[in-house]
Amino acid sequence: MEENRLTEKTAIITGANSGLGLETAKAFAGQGVHVILAVRDTDKGQTALEHIKKEAPGASVEVMKLDLSDLDSISDFAEQAKGKMDSLDLLINNAGVMVPPFTRTKDGIELQFASNHLGHFALTGRLLPLLLKAPASRVVTLSSLAHRGAAIDFDNLDGSKGYKGMKFYGQSKLANLMFAQELDKRLKQHGLPTISIACHPGISATNLFKFGKREAPRIFKGLMNRYFQPAVMGALPTIYAATEPGLKGGEYIGPDGKGQRRGYPIIETPHKAAHNEAVSQRLWEISEKLTGVSFNFTN
C-alpha cells in the first residue's frame, strides 16, 4: 500500500491525540486518508483534529471515543465503527500506558497488560470483519525496545503476586509483538490478504514518559529533547509498516541507528523471547479468555 495510493483509504489510530499517534495521523491525513482518532479523551481528540486540519485544511478526520482499558468501551467502539463503514484499510494499534502506579481495570486486569495488549487484541478481533473486506488491509501494532529480556508471567497477569512497573510494561510490549506475529501467522494460514506487522519507535520524546500521573520534571524533559528522537521521527516505523509495498506481513520495523534507539525505518530482528511459539499460542488463548473475543478468520 504505497503512500501515494492512500487516497480514499480509512485508518483507525488508537491514542492519536498526541505523540506518535498524532504524527501518524497527520502523515496519513496529508495523504488523503480518512483518519479516525480513537481516543479516551474526546476533548483532547478534538484539539488534535483541529491541529491536523490546520496543517492540512482538506483533511478528512473524525474523533471517536475509545478506552482500551474497558472491554465494554471497545465493544461499543467496534459497533459504532461497523455502523459507519463497510471496510477498514488500516488499524494502527498505537496507544499505550507506561509504568503507572499499580492499577487494576474494572475488568480486574493490571492496567498496562489490559490497555497495551488485551485492549488492542480485543479491538483487532472485533474490527477484523471490516479489515477482511478491504483489499490489502494492514494491522500495525506498536511494541517497544522494552520487549527485550521481558517474559509473560502467566501466573501473575493481575499483579496480585507483586508489581514492578517497568517489568509489567516490558511484558505488555512483548505481548504486543507476539500478538502481531501470531496474528499474521493465522491470517496466512487462512489464506487471507490482510497482513499484520509490528514496529517500535526507538526512544522517542512522547508523553509516555511521565512519572506516574505527574508530568516529568523539567530537567528530564530537557534530557529527552537532547537524547531522544522527536515524535515525528518516532512515527516513521509506524508509517513505513503501514505503507511500504514490499512488506509481506510478520515483520518487525524499527529505527536503523545505534541500538535501534533512533533513525530511519528498517526491518529488525526481535529478541529471541518473541519467537517462542508455545508462549505465543498460550498468550493468544488466554487473551481470548480474558477479553471474551474470538477471531473469525472467515472472509
C-alpha positions, 0 to 999 in steps of 0.5 A, a space after each residue: 500500500 504505497 503512500 501515494 495510493 492512500 487516497 480514499 483509504 480509512 485508518 483507525 489510530 488508537 491514542 492519536 491525540 498526541 505523540 506518535 499517534 498524532 504524527 501518524 495521523 497527520 502523515 496519513 491525513 496529508 495523504 488523503 486518508 480518512 483518519 479516525 482518532 480513537 481516543 479516551 479523551 474526546 476533548 483532547 481528540 478534538 484539539 488534535 483534529 483541529 491541529 491536523 486540519 490546520 496543517 492540512 485544511 482538506 483533511 478528512 478526520 473524525 474523533 471517536 471515543 475509545 478506552 482500551 482499558 474497558 472491554 465494554 468501551 471497545 465493544 461499543 467502539 467496534 459497533 459504532 465503527 461497523 455502523 459507519 463503514 463497510 471496510 477498514 484499510 488500516 488499524 494502527 494499534 498505537 496507544 499505550 500506558 507506561 509504568 503507572 502506579 499499580 492499577 487494576 481495570 474494572 475488568 480486574 486486569 493490571 492496567 498496562 497488560 489490559 490497555 497495551 495488549 488485551 485492549 488492542 487484541 480485543 479491538 483487532 478481533 472485533 474490527 477484523 470483519 471490516 479489515 477482511 473486506 478491504 483489499 490489502 488491509 494492514 494491522 500495525 501494532 506498536 511494541 517497544 525496545 522494552 520487549 527485550 529480556 521481558 517474559 509473560 508471567 502467566 501466573 501473575 497477569 493481575 499483579 496480585 503476586 507483586 508489581 514492578 512497573 517497568 517489568 509489567 510494561 516490558 511484558 505488555 510490549 512483548 505481548 504486543 509483538 507476539 500478538 502481531 506475529 501470531 496474528 499474521 501467522 493465522 491470517 496466512 494460514 487462512 489464506 487471507 490478504 490482510 497482513 499484520 506487522 509490528 514496529 517500535 519507535 526507538 526512544 522517542 520524546 512522547 508523553 509516555 514518559 511521565 512519572 506516574 500521573 505527574 508530568 516529568 520534571 523539567 530537567 528530564 524533559 530537557 534530557 529527552 529533547 537532547 537524547 531522544 528522537 522527536 515524535 515525528 521521527 518516532 512515527 516513521 516505523 509506524 508509517 513505513 509498516 503501514 505503507 511500504 509495498 514490499 512488506 509481506 506481513 510478520 515483520 518487525 520495523 524499527 529505527 536503523 541507528 545505534 541500538 535501534 534507539 533512533 533513525 530511519 525505518 528498517 526491518 529488525 530482528 526481535 529478541 529471541 523471547 518473541 519467537 517462542 511459539 508455545 508462549 505465543 499460542 498460550 498468550 493468544 488463548 488466554 487473551 481470548 479468555 480474558 477479553 471474551 473475543 474470538 477471531 473469525 478468520 472467515 472472509 
